[in-house]
Amino acid sequence: MMKIQHYDIVRPDPEKEVNSLRAFGYSVETAIADLIDNSITAGADKISVTYDIDSFGSHVRIEDNGKGMSEEELINAMKLGSFNPSDERRTDDLGRFGLGLKTASFSQCKRLSVLSNDGKSSSIRVWDLDKIQDEKEWVLYRKCLDDYSSTKLGKFENNTGTVILWEKLDRLAETGNPNTDKGDFYRKFENVKKYLSLVFHRFLEKKSLLICINREQISPINPFVISDSNPSQELQENFFTMNGSQISVQPYILPHEAKLSKDEQKKYDIIRGWIEHQGIYLYRNDRLIIDGSWMDLKFKQRESQRLVRICIDITNKHDKEWQIDVKKASAKIPDIIRKNILKICTDAISCGIKVYTHRGAYIRRKGEKKEIVYTWKCKTRKGEKFYQINPEHPLFVLIADILADNQQIFKLYIKTIESTIPVGMILNDSYDENVSLKQSLDNEPEQIRKIYAELLKGMNDSGVDIEQAKEILKTTDLFSKHLDVL
């Protein structure tokens, strides 16, 4: 008697599935970082990334000196989902789902060629998305598809290792015209250099890894070490245990930029700028996953918090709880320690605001004994003087904080004010004997008291201690000359 099946076997369409795999949201820097994870897991200590764009065919080539793969291992590595994320992994394994090689590569290119040598023999396998589309089947080729690919794949510099070659770079060279795409292509790789210097900075600092991009060795970017002479302030470190493995949380308050040289101030920028890089830095097995974000906590990115950076270290045993994604570029704080992390961040932000508001805004004028925070700053460029509103004035900072994501509108309005100062009108009036110039709040003590009270409340609501807020406001140019009415 024939057994009745109560289910259907529904296999995915190769053409449609492979195109959906291209939409994981990788950038070129996160894609290359994912491939370097595999190299580190394979024991590589030297990785070379080369790239070029020309009329004969653009490419990206990544070579490592790891242990390499046998032919069977290479075929398995080219499978989609070659590893189970639930499987027990080595403590130094940076992998996650067994998808990275394919999804990272397909996000940027339509042809992926891999050459690997395990010390015994070399093997090649090639995915070409156009071929999969034509054949409507998962056709994995055993050799390079043309002479150009073979030449670019090249030979090994070492006895063992793996070479990955990206071609048909439709996501990196979007128009297909090298003359049009060249500028953006090279710009993207400038970001790649910075990103890899940041993400793998611990490996680079320990000298357990060397990364070269177009034969130029990259240097580590440590987000917590901005200045050797002015070290970051380390707050109390906290420890938690999850899945039998330790999680550490170390808050840092960076030195105020007023204490730094111009070169040191540039280190604040990293990739996205001071404000964007505040917050949590999440490391998994020493590899940076989150490079400055408050993740799913309640905080917004504010100017007054930009000195605050929180270092959190987890292991690959915590992947499930932290919901590490395929790209290894996003995560979620586990509910079980969320309140603890929130309190640590809140305390660190309070300390960071104090450093930022107390040390950054003071500008002393010649001949004055008291440090006054002036609303306007005079600058000279090419022999011409001009005036700007002080962006480190506590009221400027307060308004920018309140506006949060919309602060750019405020800053543009300030630029408009600075660009439309009626210099001629002021000069004419100053020379007119019949005109007496005055400040708008002169002889208006009630107005001054009202403004002072409202500003105190606003600063206190934004996290500044009330006594410290009083001290800060009394050193501003407006209130320092009206202390008797406050």
Buried (B, 14 or more C-beta within 10 A) or exposed (E): EEEEEEEEEEEEEBBEEBBEBBEBEBBBBBBBBBBBBBBBBBBBBBBBBBBBBEEEBBBBBBBBBBBBBBBEBBBEBBBBEBBEBEEEBEEEBBBBBBBBBBBBBBBBBBBBBBBBBBEEEBBBBBBBBEBBBEEEEBEBBEEBBEEEBBEBBEEBEBEBBBBBBBBBBBBBBEEEEBEEBBEBBEEBBEEBBBBBBBBBBBBBBEEEBBBBBEEEEBEBBBBBBBBEEBEBBEBEEBEBEBEEEBBEBBBBBBBBBEBBEEEBBEBBEBBEEBBBBBBBBBBBBBBBBBBBBBBEBEBEBBBBBBBBBBBBBBBBBBBEBBEBBBBBBBBEBBEEBBEBBBEBBEEBBBBBBBBBBBBBBBBEEEEEEEEBBBEEBEEEEEEEEEEBBBBBBBBBBBBBBBBEEEBEEBBEEBEEEEEEEEEEEEEEEEEEEEEEEEEEEEEBEEEBEEBBEEBBEBBBEBBBBEEBBBEBBBBBBBBBEBEEEB
